């Protein structure tokens, strides 16, 4: 999956220390030099899709799943408790609202606004705080250890139908937001030459976005806004994907998405693909922690 056009950059900024959350009287722990709360508050996380990568024939990624989650952090004072990411590279897109991230890699809290992207890669601990009244929504793609993900369901390989043709893209803006070099995340011990990538795709009314996943390059899609028809080579007839729902495309299946509504549809994709597929493409998202 490659970028087609370029969108404006996402908004991320360092927050003044005056906005620091007061941890007095709150149960805390320290991870990688960062102190944060141990309990969440006003928090809901929904698993949208999960795909064991071993069934994709990716020996370098055996033992992990590609996973999509949709988070809601209520306010004021919604909390995602402190945790670390050494075994779980991830990318979060802020779909709505504003949220502060406290990171072991930064001296000041980071303000993420709608459209912002956070890449969780390398030796990183962090926690999140919603200090406003608006609920914050996050779309997260990560590489989850199978042992910690009991929702994973192995998918048997289904060959793509020979008479399934992909239409040409029309009325689409498709952009690479971020890349995690999986091998670099694990210091070369695991996942060498593979990437976890995330894309944002806008489909105009009447537009269509096609994609082909080769065996070993699964993707997951999440519909943030609008509604689309998903046409797949491994399922007879189109499937409606409504707002805030998603699906998983794997085992070499082919698909395209059409917008049959009268407003733009906004989709987010999480993809496992060879690092070489995205070399030379500059992500449009500004990463909260730089290239760690």
C-alpha positions as CSV (number, residue, x, y, z in Angstrom):
1,X,0.0,0.0,0.0
2,X,1.6,3.3,-1.1
3,X,0.8,6.9,-0.8
4,X,-1.1,8.6,-3.6
5,X,-1.3,12.3,-2.6
6,X,-0.2,14.5,0.3
7,X,-2.4,16.0,3.0
8,X,-1.5,18.8,5.5
9,X,0.6,17.7,8.4
10,X,-0.9,16.6,11.7
11,X,-0.7,19.0,14.7
12,X,1.4,18.1,17.7
13,X,3.0,20.6,20.1
14,X,4.8,20.6,23.4
15,X,2.7,21.7,26.3
16,X,3.8,24.2,28.9
17,X,4.7,22.8,32.3
18,X,1.8,24.8,33.8
19,X,-0.6,22.2,32.3
20,X,1.1,19.3,34.1
21,X,-1.3,16.9,35.8
22,X,-1.1,16.8,39.6
23,X,-0.4,13.3,40.8
24,X,-0.7,14.1,44.5
25,X,-2.6,11.3,46.2
26,X,-2.9,9.2,43.0
27,X,-1.5,5.6,43.0
28,X,1.6,5.8,40.8
29,X,4.6,3.7,39.6
30,X,7.8,4.6,37.8
31,X,8.6,3.0,34.4
32,X,11.8,3.9,32.5
33,X,12.2,7.0,34.7
34,X,8.6,8.3,34.1
35,X,6.1,8.4,37.0
36,X,2.5,8.0,36.1
37,X,-0.9,6.8,37.4
38,X,-1.5,3.0,37.7
39,X,-5.3,3.2,37.2
40,X,-7.3,4.3,34.2
41,X,-10.3,6.6,34.4
42,X,-13.2,7.4,32.0
43,X,-11.6,5.0,29.5
44,X,-13.0,2.6,27.0
45,X,-11.1,0.5,24.4
46,X,-12.7,-1.6,21.7
47,X,-10.8,-4.3,19.8
48,X,-11.9,-3.8,16.1
49,X,-9.8,-6.5,14.4
50,X,-6.9,-8.8,15.2
51,X,-4.9,-11.0,12.8
52,X,-2.2,-13.6,13.7
53,X,0.7,-12.9,11.5
54,X,2.0,-16.4,11.6
55,X,-0.9,-17.5,9.4
56,X,0.3,-14.9,6.8
57,X,3.5,-16.9,6.5
58,X,5.7,-14.1,8.0
59,X,8.2,-16.1,9.9
60,X,10.0,-13.0,11.1
61,X,6.8,-11.9,12.9
62,X,5.6,-15.2,14.3
63,X,4.1,-14.9,17.7
64,X,2.4,-11.5,17.2
65,X,-0.8,-10.1,15.8
66,X,-1.7,-7.0,13.8
67,X,-4.4,-5.4,16.0
68,X,-6.8,-2.4,15.6
69,X,-8.4,-0.7,18.6
70,X,-10.7,2.3,19.0
71,X,-10.2,4.3,22.2
72,X,-12.5,6.8,24.0
73,X,-11.0,8.9,26.8
74,X,-13.7,10.8,28.6
75,X,-13.2,14.2,30.2
76,X,-12.4,15.9,32.3
77,X,-9.6,13.8,33.8
78,X,-9.8,10.7,31.6
79,X,-6.6,8.7,32.1
80,X,-4.8,6.0,30.2
81,X,-2.5,4.5,32.9
82,X,1.3,4.3,32.5
83,X,2.7,1.5,30.5
84,X,5.7,0.7,28.2
85,X,6.0,-0.4,24.6
86,X,9.2,-2.4,24.4
87,X,7.3,-5.5,23.2
88,X,4.5,-3.7,21.4
89,X,5.3,-1.1,18.8
90,X,2.2,1.0,18.0
91,X,0.8,4.1,16.3
92,X,-2.1,6.2,17.6
93,X,-4.0,8.8,15.5
94,X,-6.1,11.3,17.4
95,X,-9.4,11.3,15.6
96,X,-11.1,13.9,17.7
97,X,-10.5,16.1,20.8
98,X,-7.2,17.1,22.4
99,X,-5.1,14.9,24.8
100,X,-1.9,15.3,26.7
101,X,0.7,12.5,26.5
102,X,3.4,12.2,29.2
103,X,6.4,10.4,27.8
104,X,9.7,9.0,29.2
105,X,11.3,10.5,26.1
106,X,10.2,14.1,26.7
107,X,10.6,16.6,29.5
108,X,7.2,18.3,29.0
109,X,3.7,16.8,28.4
110,X,2.9,16.7,24.7
111,X,-0.4,18.1,23.4
112,X,-2.0,16.0,20.6
113,X,-4.8,17.7,18.7
114,X,-7.2,16.1,16.3
115,X,-5.3,14.7,13.3
116,X,-2.1,14.2,15.4
117,X,-0.1,11.0,15.3
118,X,2.0,9.4,18.1
119,X,4.5,6.6,17.2
120,X,5.3,4.3,20.1
121,X,8.6,2.7,19.2
122,X,11.7,1.9,21.1
123,X,12.3,2.1,24.8
124,X,9.3,4.2,25.7
125,X,6.9,4.5,28.7
126,X,4.0,6.9,28.6
127,X,0.5,7.7,29.9
128,X,-2.3,10.0,28.6
129,X,-4.6,12.6,30.2
130,X,-7.7,14.3,28.8
131,X,-8.1,17.5,30.7
132,X,-11.0,18.9,28.6
133,X,-14.7,18.3,28.5
134,X,-14.7,16.7,25.0
135,X,-14.3,13.0,24.7
136,X,-11.0,12.1,22.9
137,X,-11.1,9.3,20.3
138,X,-7.9,7.5,19.3
139,X,-7.4,4.9,16.5
140,X,-4.6,2.5,17.4
141,X,-2.7,0.0,15.3
142,X,-0.2,-2.2,17.1
143,X,1.9,-5.4,17.0
144,X,0.5,-7.4,19.9
145,X,2.1,-10.6,21.4
146,X,-0.2,-13.5,20.7
147,X,0.1,-14.6,24.3
148,X,-1.5,-11.4,25.5
149,X,-4.3,-11.2,22.9
150,X,-7.0,-13.9,23.5
151,X,-9.3,-12.4,20.9
152,X,-7.1,-13.6,18.0
153,X,-8.8,-16.0,15.7
154,X,-6.6,-17.9,13.1
155,X,-7.8,-17.3,9.5
156,X,-7.5,-20.1,6.9
157,X,-5.9,-19.0,3.6
158,X,-8.6,-18.2,1.0
159,X,-7.4,-17.7,-2.5
160,X,-8.6,-14.6,-4.3
161,X,-11.3,-15.2,-6.8
162,X,-9.9,-15.2,-10.3
163,X,-12.7,-13.1,-11.7
164,X,-12.5,-10.4,-9.1
165,X,-11.3,-7.2,-10.8
166,X,-10.2,-4.1,-9.0
167,X,-11.6,-0.8,-10.4
168,X,-9.4,2.3,-10.8
169,X,-9.1,4.7,-7.9
170,X,-11.5,7.7,-8.1
171,X,-12.1,10.6,-5.8
172,X,-9.5,9.4,-3.3
173,X,-6.9,11.1,-1.2
174,X,-4.6,8.4,0.4
175,X,-1.6,9.3,2.6
176,X,1.0,7.6,4.6
177,X,0.9,9.0,8.1
178,X,3.6,7.0,9.9
179,X,6.1,4.1,9.8
180,X,7.5,1.9,12.5
181,X,10.6,0.0,11.5
182,X,9.9,-3.2,13.4
183,X,13.4,-4.5,13.2
184,X,14.8,-1.3,14.6
185,X,12.3,-1.3,17.4
186,X,13.6,-4.7,18.5
187,X,17.2,-3.8,17.9
188,X,17.5,-6.3,15.0
189,X,16.5,-9.3,17.1
190,X,13.0,-9.6,15.6
191,X,11.0,-8.4,12.6
192,X,14.0,-7.3,10.5
193,X,13.0,-5.6,7.2
194,X,9.3,-5.3,8.1
195,X,7.2,-2.2,8.9
196,X,4.0,-1.3,10.7
197,X,2.5,1.5,8.7
198,X,-0.7,3.6,9.1
199,X,-2.5,5.5,6.3
200,X,-5.4,8.0,6.2
201,X,-7.8,7.7,3.2
202,X,-10.6,10.1,2.3
203,X,-13.1,8.9,-0.3
204,X,-15.4,11.4,-1.8
205,X,-19.1,10.6,-2.5
206,X,-19.2,8.2,-5.4
207,X,-15.5,7.6,-5.1
208,X,-13.7,4.2,-4.9
209,X,-10.4,3.1,-3.3
210,X,-8.9,-0.3,-4.4
211,X,-6.2,-2.2,-2.7
212,X,-4.5,-5.6,-3.1
213,X,-2.9,-7.4,-0.2
214,X,-0.3,-10.0,-1.2
215,X,0.2,-13.0,1.0
216,X,2.2,-11.8,4.0
217,X,1.0,-8.1,3.8
218,X,-2.2,-8.0,5.8
219,X,-4.1,-4.8,6.5
220,X,-6.9,-3.6,8.8
221,X,-9.3,-0.8,8.0
222,X,-11.3,1.5,10.4
223,X,-14.1,3.8,9.3
224,X,-13.9,7.0,11.3
225,X,-16.4,9.0,9.3
226,X,-19.1,8.2,6.8
227,X,-20.0,4.7,5.5
228,X,-18.5,2.6,2.8
229,X,-19.2,-0.6,0.9
230,X,-16.4,-3.1,1.1
231,X,-16.1,-5.4,-1.9
232,X,-13.8,-8.4,-1.2
233,X,-12.5,-11.3,-3.2
234,X,-13.0,-13.7,-0.3
235,X,-16.7,-12.8,0.4
236,X,-19.7,-13.0,-2.0
237,X,-21.4,-9.6,-2.3
238,X,-20.5,-6.2,-0.7
239,X,-20.4,-5.6,3.1
240,X,-21.4,-2.3,4.6
241,X,-18.8,-0.8,7.0
242,X,-20.5,1.8,9.1
243,X,-18.9,4.6,11.0
244,X,-16.6,3.4,13.8
245,X,-16.4,-0.1,12.5
246,X,-13.7,-1.9,10.6
247,X,-12.4,-5.2,9.1
248,X,-9.3,-7.2,8.4
249,X,-8.0,-8.2,5.0
250,X,-5.5,-11.0,4.9
251,X,-4.3,-14.2,3.2
252,X,-3.8,-12.5,-0.2
253,X,-7.4,-11.2,-0.5
254,X,-8.2,-8.3,-2.7
255,X,-10.7,-5.5,-1.9
256,X,-12.0,-2.1,-2.8
257,X,-14.1,0.4,-0.9
258,X,-16.9,2.6,-2.4
259,X,-18.5,5.6,-0.8
260,X,-22.2,5.4,-1.5
261,X,-23.1,8.3,0.8
262,X,-23.3,12.0,0.3
263,X,-20.4,13.1,2.5
264,X,-16.7,12.2,2.5
265,X,-15.8,8.9,4.1
266,X,-12.6,8.9,6.2
267,X,-10.8,5.6,6.7
268,X,-7.6,4.6,8.6
269,X,-5.5,1.6,7.6
270,X,-2.9,-0.3,9.6
271,X,-0.7,-2.4,7.4
272,X,2.2,-4.9,7.8
273,X,4.4,-4.6,4.8
274,X,8.1,-4.9,3.8
275,X,10.1,-1.9,4.9
276,X,11.2,-1.5,1.3
277,X,7.6,-0.8,0.2
278,X,7.7,2.6,2.0
279,X,11.3,3.6,1.5
280,X,11.5,7.1,0.0
281,X,8.0,8.0,1.0
282,X,7.8,10.8,3.6
283,X,4.9,10.4,6.1
284,X,2.7,13.5,6.4
285,X,2.1,13.1,10.1
286,X,4.4,14.9,12.6
287,X,5.5,12.3,15.1
288,X,5.2,13.1,18.8
289,X,8.6,11.6,19.7
290,X,10.6,12.1,16.6
291,X,12.3,9.1,15.1
292,X,13.1,7.1,18.2
